[in-house]
Amino acid sequence: MQLQTNFLGIHLENPLVLASGILGTTGASLARVAGNGAGAVTSKSVWLKRHAGRPNPTVVNLGKGSLLNAVGLPHGGIEEALVEFESFRRLSQKPLFASIAASNLAEFGETAAAVAELKPDLIELNISCPNVKDEFGKPFACDVKQAAEATSIVKKAIGEIPLAVKLSPNVTNIAEIAKSVEAAGADAITAINTAGPGMAIDIETAQPILANKFGGLSGPAIRPIAVKAVFEIFAAVKIPIIGMGGVTNGRDAIEMLQAGATLIGIGSAAKDGSEVFGKIAAEIAEFCERKKIKNVADIVGLAHKK
Ligand SMILES: Cc1cc2nc3c(=O)[nH]c(=O)nc-3n(C[C@H](O)[C@H](O)[C@H](O)COP(=O)(O)O)c2cc1C
């Protein structure tokens, strides 16, 4: 049975990808995840210039694998990305996806051009992060026109490197946003970023736990939302999908494939160790063997067939 996957011409030994922002802080940590069975890894979101995150505490463990985070995309800027990507390349041959973030359209273009020079296998445009003007106000991914504009600016800046655009679940119609970024030149869609935002209160002190008060929800709590988003996007566009949100085991990964994802992102489930990649890959293989499925690609979108 074959777990190997071809994604936009990129060869992966299995369809599992490390999601952006978890365990991907350094080249060495990305390489460790790759060595533990991820088919590809995604860097944390790269900014052109140093970008401060939010004050601590930034993460709440809600239990049962779900998290609330307001890390605020801290990053050292393009020089840091250069060092970490080179370090990863020295340690691993696996595909490296570069996530990029910016606070306005012009900066997206500049960041994309600078990151393209580092020759990642794919660029993932994170338009689903809160933009700087308005903490959780209006990410680009929440507006059809702005999402398309960011996509087309970045597409022009990165030449032949494939472009995935990462969408937010916090919209009324995610399929409509997916269609607009496809029309603007996206080669793939990544869905979903964190949901909410949500909030947790320490009842002893009656204070919000996060310094930022609110944070994005991830892990098993958002899986049904992610599955629905991927299902709807698959029906709306022709480009492939990197599906993520709450995947913690082989069963969840198969569900994401059946909804329409070609690759599956793992974020929160990796926080306790990247061995989870090897475990999930083995569970997908086991399922395929039990069902006599020869190629994992044959599962993609099966839930759409009547
Ligand atoms: C602590 C933390 C940091 C994150 N940082 C980023 C980031 O830098 N860029 C990004 O696009 N997504 C970021 N995300 C979102 C994840 O990549 C992913 O889309 C989301 O968590 C859903 O997947 P999961 O349920 O498997 O974690 C972050 C998530 C968490 C929990």
The ligand as an SDF file (V2000), in Angstrom:
LIG
                    3D

 31 33  0  0  0  0  0  0  0  0999 V2000
    0.7030   27.5340   19.6960 C   0  0  0  0  0  0  0  0  0  0  0  0
    0.2260   27.6840   18.2830 C   0  0  0  0  0  0  0  0  0  0  0  0
    0.9360   28.5040   17.4030 C   0  0  0  0  0  0  0  0  0  0  0  0
    0.5010   28.6590   16.0830 C   0  0  0  0  0  0  0  0  0  0  0  0
    1.2300   29.4490   15.2250 N   0  0  0  0  0  0  0  0  0  0  0  0
    0.8580   29.5530   13.9290 C   0  0  0  0  0  0  0  0  0  0  0  0
    1.6540   30.2940   13.0040 C   0  0  0  0  0  0  0  0  0  0  0  0
    2.7400   30.8160   13.3020 O   0  0  0  0  0  0  0  0  0  0  0  0
    1.1820   30.3950   11.7200 N   0  0  0  0  0  0  0  0  0  0  0  0
    0.0310   29.7940   11.2930 C   0  0  0  0  0  0  0  0  0  0  0  0
   -0.3230   29.8980   10.1140 O   0  0  0  0  0  0  0  0  0  0  0  0
   -0.7150   29.0450   12.1490 N   0  0  0  0  0  0  0  0  0  0  0  0
   -0.3390   28.9180   13.4420 C   0  0  0  0  0  0  0  0  0  0  0  0
   -1.0810   28.1410   14.3010 N   0  0  0  0  0  0  0  0  0  0  0  0
   -2.2810   27.4290   13.7860 C   0  0  0  0  0  0  0  0  0  0  0  0
   -1.9480   25.9790   13.3820 C   0  0  0  0  0  0  0  0  0  0  0  0
   -0.9880   25.9340   12.3440 O   0  0  0  0  0  0  0  0  0  0  0  0
   -3.2150   25.2120   12.9320 C   0  0  0  0  0  0  0  0  0  0  0  0
   -3.7640   25.8540   11.7990 O   0  0  0  0  0  0  0  0  0  0  0  0
   -4.2830   25.1340   14.0230 C   0  0  0  0  0  0  0  0  0  0  0  0
   -3.7050   25.0030   15.3060 O   0  0  0  0  0  0  0  0  0  0  0  0
   -5.2640   23.9740   13.7930 C   0  0  0  0  0  0  0  0  0  0  0  0
   -4.5910   22.7250   13.7970 O   0  0  0  0  0  0  0  0  0  0  0  0
   -4.4410   21.7850   15.1160 P   0  0  0  0  0  0  0  0  0  0  0  0
   -5.8020   21.6460   15.7090 O   0  0  0  0  0  0  0  0  0  0  0  0
   -3.8530   20.4980   14.6040 O   0  0  0  0  0  0  0  0  0  0  0  0
   -3.4920   22.5030   16.0420 O   0  0  0  0  0  0  0  0  0  0  0  0
   -0.6660   27.9800   15.6230 C   0  0  0  0  0  0  0  0  0  0  0  0
   -1.3730   27.1460   16.5150 C   0  0  0  0  0  0  0  0  0  0  0  0
   -0.9320   26.9810   17.8270 C   0  0  0  0  0  0  0  0  0  0  0  0
   -1.6950   26.0600   18.7500 C   0  0  0  0  0  0  0  0  0  0  0  0
  1  2  1  0
  2  3  1  0
  2 30  2  0
  3  4  2  0
  4  5  1  0
  4 28  1  0
  5  6  2  0
  6  7  1  0
  6 13  1  0
  7  8  2  0
  7  9  1  0
  9 10  1  0
 10 11  2  0
 10 12  1  0
 12 13  2  0
 13 14  1  0
 14 15  1  0
 14 28  1  0
 15 16  1  0
 16 17  1  0
 16 18  1  0
 18 19  1  0
 18 20  1  0
 20 21  1  0
 20 22  1  0
 22 23  1  0
 23 24  1  0
 24 25  2  0
 24 26  1  0
 24 27  1  0
 28 29  2  0
 29 30  1  0
 30 31  1  0
M  END
$$$$
